[in-house]
Amino acid sequence: MASNLTRRNFLKAASLAAASVPLSKVAARAQSGVVKAPLVAPGSFKDTQTAVGGLCEMCFWRCQLVGKVRDGRLVKLEGNPKSVDNGVSLCARGNAGVAMLYDPDRLKYPLKNVGKRGAPKWQRISWEEALDTCASKLKTIVDRDGAKGLCFFGHGSHAKYLMDFLERTVGTPNVSEASFFQCRGVRDTAYLTTLEIAPDENVDMANAKVIFLTGMHIGENIHLSHVKNYLRGLERGAKLVVVDPRYSASAAKSHIWVPIRPGTDTAMLLAIMNYLIENEKYNVDFVDEYGEGFEEFAEGIKEWTLEKAAAECDVPAAQIKEVADLLAANMPHVAIHPGRHTTWYGTDFQRSRALACLTGLLGAIGCKGGLVIPKKPKGLAKVNWPHLEHEEDIVLRELAEKHYFAPPGAPTELLRDAAITGEPYPIKGCVICGQNIIQCMPNQEKTIKMLEQMEFVLCVDIMPTDSTMYADILLPDCSYLEKGDIVKTGQQWDLSEEPQQYIAPRMALVAPGFERKDSIWITNEIAKRMGYGDKIPAQSQEELADKALAGVNLSLAKIKAEGGIHVQPGEDPYNNIEDLTVYFYSEDMEDEDYPPVPTYTPVERPPEGFVRLVYGRTPLHTFNRTANNPWLVNEAPINPLWVNDKLAARLGLKEGDTIKLVNQDGVTSRTTTTVKVTPGIREDVVYMYHGYGTRNPEMTNAVDRGIDDTSLITRIAVDPESGAHGMRNNFVKIMKAS
Amino acid sequence: MQYGMVIDVDRCVGCHACVIACKAEWEVPTQFDRNWVHRLGPSITSDGMAATYYPGLCNHCAEPPCVPVCPADPVSVTFKDAKTGKTVTMEVGATWKDPFNGTVQVDTERCIGCGACRDACPYNARFVNEALADDHSLGKVDKCTYCMPRVAEGLEPACVQTCLARARIFGDLDDPNSEVSQYVKKGAVGLTSQAVQIGPHGLYFASKKGDRELLMQAAPQEMPKVSMRRSMLTKMSIVAKNQVKEIGLLGLAGGLLVKSLQDDEK
């Protein structure tokens, strides 16, 4: 038995032990070999200092934080008590920021890939060498091919400054943000076309009488003050309508759940609107005053009877009528939610436009419970890279004469095709910051092809991702807890309360670890080396914030002294719609040969033996940067596949069975997951959380956990109006894994 | 006074912030949790389709089965009522129910890590962190304390403070005016079953019948049987471990040897 105690086992046991010893105990041991360590953690309130000014970036909602810091080490994050947004609350991911900060898998030093792209071998290099290499490689491409020889993929506050440098000053038009082309861009341009309003998620749910959600699964996606807004509405008695093929977290709180056939939402919306018009149950006064092209619109959708939609959507006509009557009875105080992740079927502009038209038809704009744009503080100075003159005729969308209603930037599919084919011009330099393009863009094979043909790939991130495996140079960014890069502004979330506005610049809560540098410094250093030193808008992140704040006579120091957030009296956001026009019929769209009235285009149904693959959020993960978080992984280690109970019985599947998936193109999931058997999903669709099954072994907590949904989304759909991807047109077969 | 916690599942969205805030507050090792959120359903109930959440934690029960099974040598402890200053002196093992605030607490110093209390809890609210094993224990048991150290400082429990939905309400169930008592009047109940009736003070409020049904299905259906043999063996093995140590092996190696002996026994 003593022979069990090999050196290897000893070390293994010792390291396991070390892994689960509370930090306080480790700290106490480190200080002294003799002092008896406390067995119980002292609590975040004991012997800590409160660092103010944190701004979360575990998702893009950016809740305001304070950090409890003991001996230079962050022990806990809490909502900033001064916040009129999230208040003292945080979500699970926000709370888990501590575990992100100290994740041993994080990027620590500048790295050079001395192996292959996709199978990297990392060599630690100096910042000097890294920056010199980046600048010279990028400059070589720009000097030879022009700025259009570069492309950029990025997300969030990590990426903004670097993106602005490349897009505005260097001048590449090839910038493709996932937040637009794989998420919300199509919604925004559809609403802008219809209402001239970029909606974000600004529906006044707290004061609504009806909340109408299509596919939005609040509770599974958690944006903190947004969820508060929704819950306040429910508590005040709002009726909740949830249109979703799955009995989602929201459906579980709903009064009416419409288990719609996937891909048919537009048909239902058209039938609701047609019914309201035919029965004169719409907001006639509002439409008379603000509507344009209403007659053509009414004429254009009149084929959409309740019965026709019922057959298409596979829900009873009576239920569609019930929803329509409920909306009519409570208009204009109805929150028609614009949605967030809206890139579903490649027909999404029309659906989003139908939602905007429904909002207008009910007059639910600018009033309590409707679409209301909050009044943010004005006057912050714009500090940015200068917009330099660029060569003409290099914008992919214009060259392709496509996607007239694209959000800013280059539609991803055009960009990827250009890079792979070299037409209409070669793209040989790729910069990626804060975005994992492998796991957010459909058809990974194409993304990899695009990356492999590059002469140079630079990744800047806080974590390794499936995309950083393709970098030539990989630079370690500071996390949101170690830097200060942006200023968040807003209004209190319950618009019926005394109006308040806030200005919350991000401030570092702790010093950066290892050799991490903030992306503003990184950008400036690359810019200097590329010959743009004289164009730098701010020498440091602090200067960037202070210059912006100077516009409202504030500074980082002042706001820090105020507790990390500046709060000031706000403005009433209601009834401020004098400029509004609702374009029920859009001449702009007609001019560009798109259907000028919201139009339903059916999508392909699953072939025999297949079911549609749909994905969504777990409240425990947002991005790649949450995927490896040990605390979050412990709570949601894999992404079980939701399978309808009748379908499961037919396939011989039981709760907890381990399975693989194969899609219509014969692509098999690399990894496995388990089955969740439930009556709470339609038989023609299966569902899983997005963002699992990472393949990068440097993410030791996340690697190979669950199935990567994106790996199975190989069939590409592109929305003709916006150029955004549609990602729910793929079908899978379920295979039991032994 | 009896502290209790009501979870209003009408409000809960299942975000798990309560679990992670607790983890940070008390440095709970990654693989353990002092509290949890289980998603229930979607399932068909007698009221149609339903889905809800079971956010659980130590129930600080009226009759905690974890307390009498503790084999640690009892000591005399004087408890003081925070309000009145009144004191009571009792003989307690390494875990006890506080005579004044009704919470169930653990003395980590004196815990021998036998796991008897963990095994006795029908709600699985306790865990043993073996990494904290020392000369006198095989590890240390841990669980929710209702954040008494925070409450003593005038703070809310960490899980309550962070809850975006205000779904967690903490207070004195003996005070008829407290918010938790109001919830009891509205129908908040503990998760009990025919066999498990130990007076849990974690109470659940659901306005929908289907949600109540799912929660009740999540209640433990039987009382665990705890073998005292285990805790006796633990006491003995600690003595053995110390003897092994005395015959000259390195401390940690000695501990591992005893551990491997026990693993073999399992």
Interface residues (C-beta under 8 A of the other chain):
Chain A: M1 A2 N4 L5 N9 F10 A13 A14 L16 A17 A18 A19 S20 V21 P22 L23 S24 K25 L39 V40 A41 P42 G43 S44 F45 K46 V75 K76 L77 E78 G79 N86 V88 S89 L90 C91 A92 R93 G94 N95 A96 V98 A99 I218 G219 E220 I222 L224 V227 K228 L231 L234 E235 Y247 A249 A251 A252 K253 W257 P619 L620 P630 W631 L632 N634 E635 A636 T678 P679 G680 I681
Chain B: D10 R11 V13 G14 C15 H16 A17 V19 I20 A21 K23 A24 E25 W26 E27 V28 P29 T30 Q31 F32 D33 V37 G41 P42 S43 I44 M49 A50 A51 T52 T108 E109 N129 E130 A131 L132 K140 P149 R150 E153 L155 A158 Q161 T162 C163 L164 A165 L252 A253 L256 L257 K259 S260 L261 D264
